[in-house]
Amino acid sequence: MQEKREQSRAEVDVEVQYRTVQEFLGVYARNISGGGIFIRTQQPLPLNREVQLRFTIPGIDRTFMVRGLVVWANPHPSRSSFPSGMGIKFMDLDPAAKKILADFVESGATPPPPVQEQKPPAQKPPGC
């Protein structure tokens, strides 16, 4: 299957609170990008449902509060390789918040270069 995502994503495990007209819930996100978030839930909302999201990202001293729209949902993981949950597109993320998320994703999506162990130079035994 061909990748349809327009933006890179970073794997996360952060709590997300979201509010709909009917309820207020707390769930966990699986991944995030500058344009949206995937929330793990056994009861995803219907497509095109608006939600208010509130979340924090590890290592970033900011609470993100953004309006989102459910753009895809997977209510039955047994029928798919994807876990149960829903993809939410950010609707009104301000430019500063978008930059912070994009930087976070970039740093989380790119593995650091391997650290090469530096060995001390070999020493000759005394008398050689």
Secondary structure, 3 states (H helix, E strand, C coil): CCCCCCCCCEECCCEEEEECCCCEEEEEEEEECCCEEEEECCCCCCCCCEEEEEEECCCCCCEEEEEEEEEEEECCHHHCCCCCEEEEEECCCCHHHHHHHHHHHHHHHCCCCCCCCCCCCCCCCCCC
